[in-house]
Amino acid sequence: MVFAPGDKSGNEHEEAKLQNASKQIVHTAIQQAVKQLSQENQQKTKGTNSSISLQLERGELTKKHEKK
């Protein structure tokens, strides 16, 4: 088969489609991972702040703890 310059054979076209789909899958996976990490970090920070608040309310923090 002879193709004009710039034309893609059926296989090359399919491969390009697969590469684009693969890139999109990887991009989506990365976005989801970043979102999940961000949410987990927010929860950890929120949990730490809540724990400190409870300790303060109970008077459990001492100067030793506050220096950390």
C-alpha positions as CSV (number, residue, x, y, z in Angstrom):
1,M,0.0,0.0,0.0
2,V,1.2,3.5,-0.7
3,F,0.1,6.4,1.4
4,A,0.4,10.1,0.7
5,P,2.7,12.0,3.1
6,G,0.9,12.8,6.3
7,D,-1.6,10.0,5.9
8,K,-1.6,7.3,8.5
9,S,-2.3,3.7,7.9
10,G,-5.1,2.0,9.8
11,N,-2.6,0.6,12.4
12,E,-0.9,3.9,13.0
13,H,-4.3,5.6,13.4
14,E,-5.4,2.9,15.9
15,E,-2.1,3.2,17.8
16,A,-2.4,7.0,18.0
17,K,-5.9,6.5,19.4
18,L,-4.6,4.0,22.0
19,Q,-1.8,6.4,23.0
20,N,-4.2,9.2,23.5
21,A,-6.5,7.0,25.5
22,S,-3.6,5.8,27.6
23,K,-2.4,9.4,28.2
24,Q,-5.9,10.3,29.3
25,I,-6.1,7.4,31.7
26,V,-2.8,8.2,33.3
27,H,-3.7,11.9,33.6
28,T,-7.0,11.0,35.3
29,A,-5.3,8.6,37.7
30,I,-2.8,11.2,38.7
31,Q,-5.5,13.8,39.3
32,Q,-7.4,11.4,41.4
33,A,-4.3,10.5,43.4
34,V,-3.5,14.2,44.0
35,K,-7.1,14.8,45.1
36,Q,-7.0,11.8,47.5
37,L,-3.7,12.9,49.1
38,S,-5.0,16.4,49.5
39,Q,-8.2,15.2,51.2
40,E,-6.2,12.8,53.5
41,N,-3.8,15.7,54.5
42,Q,-6.8,17.9,55.3
43,Q,-8.3,15.2,57.4
44,K,-5.1,14.6,59.3
45,T,-4.7,18.4,59.9
46,K,-8.3,18.6,61.0
47,G,-7.9,15.6,63.3
48,T,-4.7,17.0,64.8
49,N,-6.3,20.4,65.4
50,S,-9.4,18.7,67.0
51,S,-7.1,16.6,69.3
52,I,-5.2,19.7,70.4
53,S,-8.5,21.6,71.0
54,L,-9.8,18.7,73.2
55,Q,-6.6,18.6,75.1
56,L,-6.7,22.3,75.7
57,E,-10.3,22.1,76.9
58,R,-9.4,19.3,79.3
59,G,-6.3,21.1,80.5
60,E,-4.1,18.2,79.4
61,L,-1.5,20.2,77.6
62,T,1.4,21.3,79.7
63,K,4.2,23.7,78.9
64,K,6.3,20.7,77.9
65,H,3.8,19.8,75.2
66,E,3.4,23.4,74.0
67,K,7.1,23.8,73.3
68,K,7.0,21.0,70.6
